[in-house]
Amino acid sequence: MRHSQQRDAILRVLRASRAHPTAEHIYAEVRKVLPNVSLGTVYRNIRQLSESGELITLETEDKSVHYDGNTAPHRHFVCNRCHRILDLFFDVPLPPELVALGFAVESEKCIYYGLCSDCAQNHPPAVSQIATQSNE
């Protein structure tokens, strides 16, 4: 893939951020250094970078799309309260059932949902919510 000012600026924004920005946020940051860049150019470059494996695309349960410049193998956690997306770096072996069935796993995308440690500590779910969920 050819390098361009726009593509390089997008990668710099992504690699400098651990917040998993949306395309609109990336666009706003890139415009600070390339004021004439268009939103369409940013979207087109994001798509190309995703297709070439230079960034990770995350679509969350609420259908919002975020991007991650860290392409090392890892998983994600989305907080249902504050909506932060956190990187998780831990090894989990493939389920033996996949191997037994003869599957050849080429990639994995795993997103956990719940309350981050800050939200769980500062705003625990009400006891009635926990009781209701355990009875379902």
N, C-alpha and C positions, 0 to 999 in steps of 0.2 A: 504494500500500500504506500502510495506517495505521501510524503510529509507536506504539510501546508501550515501556514501561520494559524489558521483556524483550528485545525486538528491538534496542533501542538498546544495551543492555548486551552482547548477543551481538556486535553490530558493533564496539563498543569493544574487546572482547577480541580479535576477529579482526584488527582494524586495528593493534592494539598488538603483535601477535605476528608474527614472521617464521618461526615453527616449524611452520606448517600443522597446527594442533591437530585432534584428533579431537573428536567431539561430547561424549564423556565429559570431556575436558579443558576444553572450553568450558563445560560444565555446572558443573564444579568452580570455575572462575574466576567465572562469573556468580553462583554461590551466595555468594561473598564479599561481593557488594553487594546481592543479592536472595536472602536465605536461604530464602525460602519457594517459590522457583521449582522446578518439577518437571522431571524429565528429559524427560518427554513434551512439555512446553511448549518446551523448548530444541530438541528434534528438530523439532517442528512449525514453529517459527520459522526454523530452519536451512533446512528444505525450502522455505518460502515465500521466504526471501532468495535461495536458489539459483535458484528459478523466476523471480524478478524480476531476476536478473542482478546482485544486490548482493554476491554471493560466488561463489567457484568451488569446485566439488566435485571432489575428486581421489580416484579409486579406484586404488590401487596393485596391482601384480601379486599381492601376498599378500592381496588383497581387503580391506585396511583402508581406511577412508574418512577423508580429511582435508579440511580446509576452508581456503580462502585468501581473505582479505579484500581482497587487491589484485586488482582486476578489470582493470587495464591489460593489454594484450596481452603475454604472456610465456609461456615454457615452464618445465618443471620437470625437475630431476635428482634421482633417488632413489638414495642410496648403499646398495648391497647389504650393506655391512658395518655401518655405524653407524645406518643407516635414516633419516638426516637427509633432509629434502626442501628443496632449494634452488631459488630463483627464478633463471631465466636470461633476461636481457634482451638479445636480439640479433635483428636482422631477417634472416629467411631468405625469399627470394621464393618464391611458389607455383611448384611444378613446372610448366613450360610444357605438359606433357602434359595437365594438368587444364584449362588454358585451351583447348588445342587440341580437347579432347573436349567443350567447351561447358559444363563444370561451373561453377556459380556458388557458390563457397565462401562460406559465411556465418559460420562459426566454425572454430576449430582448437583441439585439445587435444593437446599433445605432452608425453610424459614419457620422459626418457632414464633408463637404469639403468646402474649401474657402480659404481666406487669414487670417492668424492669426493677432492679433492686431499690432504686430511689422511690419509685411510686409504690411498690409493695410495702416499704418501710413507712412512708409518710401517709399513705392512704390505703390501708388494707381493706379488702372487700368486707362488707357488712356480714355479720354472722348469719343473717337470714339468707343472704345470697349463697353462702357456702352450703348451708343446709339444703336449700332448694336445688342447687346443682348436684349434690350428692344423691338426692332422691330421684333424679331424672334417669 
